[in-house]
């Protein structure tokens, strides 16, 4: 089932409140563009995942909150259009089926305006990884097993 929501374009998203762009692996977030999504949408989808997995897995929210990665470390040839849509609201459609890849939870997204903007920046309209909304990860996923007392 498909639903509609909105988000906000954020260029070169910082990794913390101090504005740091350098990651632990030495890479930078300078040439990243995300769509920041409603935190409540992420909370709802993480809750749905917990129910689906009978609350056997703990989900951690993403570092940037619930978001769509439009550009992932691709330096655009047409830099004059970089930050053109900063803080602008955009509409997207998402599928409610939660999927997991290598510990990351996501749902498929359609957003023609985001793909068009990639082309305006001189990039391929389709990113290497298809557009998706990242809602969480299972990096700290395993809940402690209950202990059985012999009392």
Secondary structure in CASP SS format (residue, H / E / C, confidence):
PFRMAT SS
TARGET T0000
AUTHOR 0000-0000-0000
METHOD secondary structure of the structure
MODEL  1
X C 1.00
X E 1.00
X E 1.00
X E 1.00
X E 1.00
X E 1.00
X E 1.00
X E 1.00
X E 1.00
X E 1.00
X E 1.00
X C 1.00
X C 1.00
X C 1.00
X C 1.00
X C 1.00
X C 1.00
X C 1.00
X C 1.00
X C 1.00
X C 1.00
X E 1.00
X C 1.00
X C 1.00
X C 1.00
X C 1.00
X C 1.00
X E 1.00
X C 1.00
X C 1.00
X C 1.00
X E 1.00
X E 1.00
X E 1.00
X E 1.00
X E 1.00
X E 1.00
X C 1.00
X H 1.00
X H 1.00
X H 1.00
X H 1.00
X H 1.00
X H 1.00
X H 1.00
X H 1.00
X H 1.00
X H 1.00
X H 1.00
X H 1.00
X H 1.00
X H 1.00
X C 1.00
X C 1.00
X C 1.00
X C 1.00
X E 1.00
X C 1.00
X C 1.00
X E 1.00
X C 1.00
X C 1.00
X C 1.00
X C 1.00
X C 1.00
X C 1.00
X E 1.00
X E 1.00
X E 1.00
X E 1.00
X E 1.00
X E 1.00
X C 1.00
X C 1.00
X C 1.00
X C 1.00
X C 1.00
X C 1.00
X H 1.00
X H 1.00
X H 1.00
X C 1.00
X C 1.00
X C 1.00
X C 1.00
X C 1.00
X C 1.00
X C 1.00
X E 1.00
X E 1.00
X E 1.00
X E 1.00
X E 1.00
X E 1.00
X E 1.00
X C 1.00
X C 1.00
X C 1.00
X E 1.00
X E 1.00
X E 1.00
X C 1.00
X C 1.00
X E 1.00
X E 1.00
X E 1.00
X E 1.00
X E 1.00
X E 1.00
X E 1.00
X C 1.00
X H 1.00
X H 1.00
X H 1.00
X H 1.00
X H 1.00
X H 1.00
X H 1.00
X H 1.00
X H 1.00
X C 1.00
X C 1.00
X C 1.00
X C 1.00
X C 1.00
X C 1.00
X C 1.00
X C 1.00
X C 1.00
X C 1.00
X C 1.00
X E 1.00
X E 1.00
X E 1.00
X E 1.00
X E 1.00
X E 1.00
X C 1.00
X C 1.00
X C 1.00
X C 1.00
X E 1.00
X C 1.00
X C 1.00
X C 1.00
X C 1.00
X C 1.00
X C 1.00
X C 1.00
X C 1.00
X C 1.00
END
